[in-house]
Amino acid sequence: MIKYKSSSEEIKDIIEKLRDPLNDLMNYSDYEYFNEEIIELSQVLDKLIAKYMINVHN
């Protein structure tokens, strides 16, 4: 079990783990619209990761 120094670290870790399944979906998807939705989700995850990285270091 991983011990976190703060809840922000834990949230950041969870968000980062969501990226792998999204990347896998990009490889298997045949629909352009679906790919665009995945890209948008990835961008949201990137913003959340950045937010929690800042919070972890403060």
Backbone as a printed PyTorch tensor [residue, N CA C, xyz], in Angstrom:
tensor([[[  0.8350,  -1.1810,   0.0000],
         [  0.0000,   0.0000,   0.0000],
         [  0.8820,   1.2480,   0.0000]],

        [[  0.5320,   2.1890,  -0.8460],
         [  1.2900,   3.4280,  -0.9620],
         [  0.7980,   4.4130,   0.0890]],

        [[  1.7460,   5.0220,   0.7900],
         [  1.3920,   6.0530,   1.7700],
         [  1.6450,   7.4150,   1.1430]],

        [[  0.6560,   8.2700,   1.2340],
         [  0.7430,   9.6030,   0.6520],
         [  0.9610,  10.6330,   1.7430]],

        [[  1.7190,  11.6710,   1.4020],
         [  1.9530,  12.7580,   2.3420],
         [  0.7270,  13.6500,   2.4710]],

        [[ -0.0690,  13.7040,   1.3990],
         [ -1.2590,  14.5590,   1.4220],
         [ -2.3240,  13.9820,   0.5040]],

        [[ -3.5350,  14.4810,   0.6780],
         [ -4.6190,  14.0280,  -0.1930],
         [ -4.3820,  14.4980,  -1.6260]],

        [[ -3.6990,  15.6300,  -1.8060],
         [ -3.3890,  16.1100,  -3.1540],
         [ -2.4940,  15.1250,  -3.8910]],

        [[ -1.5210,  14.5550,  -3.1990],
         [ -0.6580,  13.5410,  -3.8160],
         [ -1.4690,  12.3290,  -4.2380]],

        [[ -2.3730,  11.9120,  -3.3930],
         [ -3.2000,  10.7460,  -3.6960],
         [ -4.0980,  11.0190,  -4.9050]],

        [[ -4.7090,  12.1820,  -4.9340],
         [ -5.5750,  12.5480,  -6.0590],
         [ -4.7670,  12.6120,  -7.3460]],

        [[ -3.5790,  13.2130,  -7.2990],
         [ -2.7140,  13.2970,  -8.4740],
         [ -2.3820,  11.9040,  -8.9890]],

        [[ -2.0680,  10.9930,  -8.1030],
         [ -1.7380,   9.6220,  -8.4880],
         [ -2.9280,   8.9350,  -9.1590]],

        [[ -4.1030,   9.1170,  -8.6060],
         [ -5.3150,   8.5120,  -9.1800],
         [ -5.5750,   9.0780, -10.5740]],

        [[ -5.4480,  10.3860, -10.7210],
         [ -5.6820,  11.0180, -12.0190],
         [ -4.6820,  10.4990, -13.0480]],

        [[ -3.4100,  10.3770, -12.6600],
         [ -2.3980,   9.8670, -13.5840],
         [ -2.7220,   8.4410, -14.0290]],

        [[ -3.2740,   7.6480, -13.1360],
         [ -3.6270,   6.2690, -13.4820],
         [ -4.7730,   6.2010, -14.4920]],

        [[ -5.5790,   7.2340, -14.5660],
         [ -6.6760,   7.2790, -15.5380],
         [ -6.1650,   7.4800, -16.9650]],

        [[ -4.9740,   8.0140, -17.1090],
         [ -4.4380,   8.3010, -18.4380],
         [ -4.1590,   7.0300, -19.2440]],

        [[ -3.6740,   5.9870, -18.6200],
         [ -3.3460,   4.7560, -19.3500],
         [ -4.5540,   4.1640, -20.0620]],

        [[ -5.6900,   4.0040, -19.3800],
         [ -6.8570,   3.4830, -20.0990],
         [ -7.3020,   4.3940, -21.2450]],

        [[ -7.1690,   5.7000, -21.0580],
         [ -7.5340,   6.6200, -22.1420],
         [ -6.6260,   6.4220, -23.3490]],

        [[ -5.3380,   6.2690, -23.0990],
         [ -4.4030,   6.0310, -24.1980],
         [ -4.7040,   4.7100, -24.8960]],

        [[ -5.0660,   3.6970, -24.1330],
         [ -5.4400,   2.4090, -24.7270],
         [ -6.6690,   2.5520, -25.6120]],

        [[ -7.6370,   3.3370, -25.1820],
         [ -8.8440,   3.5570, -25.9820],
         [ -8.5130,   4.2160, -27.3190]],

        [[ -7.5430,   5.1060, -27.3140],
         [ -7.1450,   5.7630, -28.5650],
         [ -6.6500,   4.7320, -29.5740]],

        [[ -5.9710,   3.7070, -29.1090],
         [ -5.4300,   2.6810, -30.0040],
         [ -6.5140,   1.8020, -30.5990]],

        [[ -7.6020,   1.6010, -29.8920],
         [ -8.6380,   0.6740, -30.3310],
         [ -9.8390,   1.3540, -30.9710]],

        [[ -9.8990,   2.6430, -30.8840],
         [-11.0730,   3.3530, -31.3810],
         [-11.0010,   3.5370, -32.8940]],

        [[-12.1410,   3.3050, -33.5580],
         [-12.2430,   3.5150, -35.0030],
         [-13.0310,   4.7700, -35.3440]],

        [[-13.5430,   5.4300, -34.3520],
         [-14.4120,   6.5690, -34.6010],
         [-13.6870,   7.8710, -34.3100]],

        [[-13.6430,   8.7330, -35.3160],
         [-12.9380,  10.0030, -35.1730],
         [-13.5360,  10.8540, -34.0510]],

        [[-14.8660,  10.8960, -33.9680],
         [-15.5220,  11.6830, -32.9240],
         [-15.1370,  11.1620, -31.5420]],

        [[-15.1020,   9.8440, -31.4080],
         [-14.7350,   9.2260, -30.1390],
         [-13.3070,   9.6100, -29.7690]],

        [[-12.4110,   9.6100, -30.7360],
         [-11.0280,  10.0080, -30.4860],
         [-10.9480,  11.4510, -29.9980]],

        [[-11.7690,  12.3190, -30.5830],
         [-11.7820,  13.7160, -30.1470],
         [-12.2340,  13.8290, -28.6930]],

        [[-13.2160,  13.0280, -28.3100],
         [-13.6860,  13.0270, -26.9200],
         [-12.5770,  12.5560, -25.9810]],

        [[-11.8390,  11.5470, -26.3870],
         [-10.7420,  11.0330, -25.5580],
         [ -9.6560,  12.0890, -25.4240]],

        [[ -9.3610,  12.7870, -26.5040],
         [ -8.3600,  13.8510, -26.4520],
         [ -8.8050,  14.9430, -25.4810]],

        [[-10.0800,  15.3040, -25.5210],
         [-10.5940,  16.3120, -24.5880],
         [-10.4750,  15.8290, -23.1420]],

        [[-10.7910,  14.5660, -22.9000],
         [-10.6420,  14.0120, -21.5490],
         [ -9.1840,  14.0350, -21.1140]],

        [[ -8.2800,  13.7150, -22.0210],
         [ -6.8530,  13.7410, -21.7050],
         [ -6.4090,  15.1470, -21.3260]],

        [[ -6.9310,  16.1420, -22.0310],
         [ -6.5780,  17.5250, -21.7220],
         [ -7.0780,  17.9240, -20.3360]],

        [[ -8.2730,  17.4770, -19.9930],
         [ -8.8050,  17.7510, -18.6540],
         [ -7.9180,  17.0860, -17.6010]],

        [[ -7.5310,  15.8350, -17.8540],
         [ -6.6540,  15.1400, -16.9070],
         [ -5.3220,  15.8670, -16.7710]],

        [[ -4.7630,  16.3530, -17.8830],
         [ -3.5070,  17.1040, -17.8260],
         [ -3.6390,  18.3290, -16.9240]],

        [[ -4.7570,  19.0380, -17.0510],
         [ -4.9860,  20.2250, -16.2190],
         [ -5.1130,  19.8460, -14.7470]],

        [[ -5.8170,  18.7460, -14.4820],
         [ -5.9640,  18.2970, -13.0940],
         [ -4.6230,  17.8660, -12.5090]],

        [[ -3.8340,  17.1510, -13.3000],
         [ -2.5100,  16.7230, -12.8340],
         [ -1.6630,  17.9460, -12.5090]],

        [[ -1.6670,  18.9370, -13.3970],
         [ -0.8910,  20.1560, -13.1580],
         [ -1.3570,  20.8510, -11.8810]],

        [[ -2.6620,  20.9280, -11.6880],
         [ -3.2120,  21.5740, -10.4930],
         [ -2.7350,  20.8660,  -9.2280]],

        [[ -2.8160,  19.5410,  -9.2230],
         [ -2.4460,  18.8210,  -8.0180],
         [ -0.9430,  18.7350,  -7.8300]],

        [[ -0.1670,  18.8410,  -8.9030],
         [  1.2890,  18.9030,  -8.7540],
         [  1.6680,  20.1970,  -8.0590]],

        [[  0.9910,  21.2740,  -8.4250],
         [  1.2460,  22.5670,  -7.7800],
         [  0.8580,  22.4910,  -6.3070]],

        [[ -0.2900,  21.8930,  -6.0040],
         [ -0.7470,  21.7830,  -4.6150],
         [  0.1630,  20.8970,  -3.7790]],

        [[  0.7150,  19.8540,  -4.3750],
         [  1.5940,  18.9440,  -3.6440],
         [  2.8700,  19.6590,  -3.2290]],

        [[  3.3680,  20.5450,  -4.0910],
         [  4.6390,  21.2150,  -3.8180],
         [  4.4860,  22.4680,  -2.9610]],

        [[  3.2670,  22.8590,  -2.6660],
         [  3.0450,  24.0510,  -1.8130],
         [  2.8020,  23.6530,  -0.3870]]])
